[in-house]
Amino acid sequence: DKSRPRLRGRTDAIILVAVRDRDGAVAAFSVPRDLWVEIPDLKYARINSVARVGDIEYGSGKGIPLLKKVMELEL
């Protein structure tokens, strides 16, 4: 589809990891890269493009914080 701009820099894998301080227990789970999520104040997109969209829309270095925000809202 030529009406949609192609974004480079999408992630191939997203894995969330949590470490419990009390005993060092670790949990991890994979997020499907084609999961559709809402990017606040922007649009819906696949989660694997959120970091790149953030860098484009808000400036370099803003993509990962946006991905974190989206994941907190959606997951």
N, C-alpha and C positions, 0 to 999 in steps of 0.2 A: 504494500500500500504506500504510494508515494506521497499521500497527504499527511502521513505521520513522519516527523523527523526521526531519524535513526540515532539512537544514543549509544555511544561506546562507553565501555567501562562498567558493564553490568556484572554483578557477582554470579559465580557459578554455584556457590554453596554458601548457605548461611547456617551457622550452628551456634545456638545459644548455650552458654556454659554458666552454671551457677556453682559457687563454692560456699559451703557452710562453714563459717569461721569456727564454730564451737568444736567441731570434730574433723574438719577437713573433707567432709563428704562432697563429692562432685557429681553433678548431674548435667547431662547435655542432651539436646535434641536438635534435630535438623528441621529447618523451615523450608517447605517446598519453594523453589525459586520462581515458580509461576503462580504463586498465591497472589490474588488481586487484593490490594489494600487501598484505603483512602489516604491520600497525602493531604494533610490539613491545608485548607485555603488554596489548593491547587487542583487536583484531579484524582482519578483512580488510575493506578498503574500496578504492574507486577512488582512484587517486593524486591526483586533483584535489580530494579532500575532506580530505586529510591535514592540511594547515595549519589548517583550521577545526576539525577534531577535536582537534588539539593545543591550540588556544586554549581550547576548551571543557573538555577533560579536565584540562589541566595549568595553565591560566591564560593570560591575555592576554600575547601576545608569545612564547609557547612553541611556536606552530604551525610557524613557519619552521624553527627548529632541529630539530623533529621530522621535517619534510619532508626536510631534509638527511640526517638519520640513516636514514630509510627508503630514500632514493635510494642512499645508500652501501651499504646492505644488499642491496637488490634489483637494482641495475643494474650 
